[in-house]
Amino acid sequence: MGFAKEFKAFAMRGNVMDMAVGIVIGVAFGKIVTSLVNDIIMPPIGVLMGGVDFSHLAVTLKAAAGSEPAVALKYGAFLSTIIDFLIVAFAIFLVIKGLNALKRKKEEAPPAPPPVQEMILREIRDILRSKGEKIL
């Protein structure tokens, strides 16, 4: 099989397509979470802390000199990223928990009734036993 045909067979497998859709949705979800953290969650926290804007929290290691920019540790942006991560991790946890609950419900479903032929054979067996005939 040629390299191109082999790659096409690999790329068109169901798992690869599902993964691609998941990645695209994940990227979009990441943008939503970033906006949630930066635009909804952090401003009230900043107000509660006395008007602090987390995106600008930093420790300057070296002041700007001439055309060289300042060197700073931007721990405010880091805090926002940690909160982003925690929200995404919690959302994924909830999705996995829901999937596991659905899986358990499927496993706990009562067994399907036996086929009609099997029920008739059981009745015949029971009748023969009641008459005292020896059955295998």
C-alpha positions in Angstrom: 0.0 0.0 0.0 1.4 3.4 -1.0 2.3 6.0 1.7 -0.5 8.4 0.5 -3.2 5.6 0.6 -2.0 4.5 4.0 -2.1 8.0 5.4 -5.6 8.6 3.9 -6.8 5.4 5.5 -5.3 6.5 8.8 -6.7 10.1 8.6 -10.2 8.9 7.7 -10.6 6.5 10.6 -13.4 7.3 13.0 -11.2 7.9 16.0 -9.0 10.5 14.2 -12.1 12.4 13.1 -13.6 12.3 16.6 -10.3 13.5 18.0 -10.2 16.4 15.5 -13.7 17.5 16.4 -12.8 17.3 20.1 -9.8 19.4 19.7 -11.7 22.1 17.8 -14.4 22.2 20.4 -11.8 22.2 23.2 -10.1 25.2 21.7 -13.4 27.1 21.5 -14.2 26.0 25.1 -10.8 27.3 26.2 -11.6 30.7 24.7 -14.9 30.8 26.6 -13.2 29.8 29.8 -10.5 32.5 29.4 -13.2 35.1 28.8 -15.1 33.8 31.8 -12.1 34.1 34.0 -10.7 37.4 32.7 -14.1 39.2 32.2 -16.4 37.8 34.8 -14.5 36.2 37.7 -11.4 38.3 38.1 -13.0 41.8 38.1 -15.2 41.1 41.2 -12.2 39.5 43.0 -10.2 42.5 42.1 -12.9 44.8 43.6 -13.0 42.7 46.7 -9.2 43.1 47.0 -9.4 46.9 46.8 -9.5 47.5 43.0 -6.6 45.3 42.0 -6.4 44.4 38.3 -4.8 40.9 38.2 -3.7 41.2 34.6 -1.2 43.9 35.6 0.2 42.4 38.8 3.9 41.9 38.3 7.2 42.2 40.0 9.8 44.2 38.0 13.2 42.5 38.0 14.9 45.0 35.8 13.6 48.4 35.0 13.3 49.6 31.4 16.5 51.2 30.1 16.4 53.2 26.9 14.9 51.0 24.2 15.0 47.8 26.3 11.7 46.9 27.9 11.4 46.1 31.6 11.9 42.5 32.7 9.0 41.5 35.0 7.4 38.4 36.6 3.7 38.7 35.6 2.2 36.7 38.4 -1.2 38.2 37.9 -1.5 36.6 34.4 -0.2 33.4 35.9 -3.0 33.5 38.6 -5.6 34.0 35.8 -4.1 31.0 33.9 -4.3 28.8 37.0 -8.0 29.7 37.5 -8.6 28.9 33.7 -7.0 25.5 34.3 -9.1 24.8 37.4 -12.3 25.7 35.6 -11.5 23.5 32.6 -10.4 20.6 34.8 -13.6 20.9 36.8 -15.7 20.9 33.6 -13.9 17.9 32.2 -14.4 16.2 35.6 -18.2 16.8 35.4 -18.4 15.4 31.8 -16.4 12.3 32.8 -18.5 11.8 35.9 -21.7 12.1 33.8 -20.4 9.5 31.3 -19.4 7.1 34.0 -23.0 7.4 35.5 -24.5 6.6 32.1 -22.1 3.7 31.8 -23.2 2.3 35.2 -26.8 2.6 34.3 -26.2 0.5 31.1 -24.4 -2.1 33.2 -27.2 -2.2 35.8 -29.9 -2.8 33.2 -31.9 -6.0 33.8 -31.0 -8.8 31.5 -33.1 -9.3 28.4 -35.7 -12.1 28.6 -34.6 -15.4 27.1 -35.8 -16.2 23.6 -39.2 -17.9 23.2 -37.5 -21.2 22.0 -35.5 -21.3 25.2 -38.7 -20.8 27.3 -40.5 -23.6 25.5 -37.5 -25.9 26.0 -37.5 -25.1 29.7 -41.2 -25.9 30.0 -40.7 -29.2 28.2 -37.8 -30.0 30.6 -39.9 -29.2 33.6 -42.8 -31.4 32.3 -40.5 -34.3 31.8 -38.9 -33.9 35.2 -42.4 -33.8 36.8 -43.2 -37.2 35.1 -40.0 -38.6 36.7 -38.1 -39.0 33.4 -34.4 -38.8 33.5 -33.0 -35.7 31.7 -29.4 -34.9 30.8 
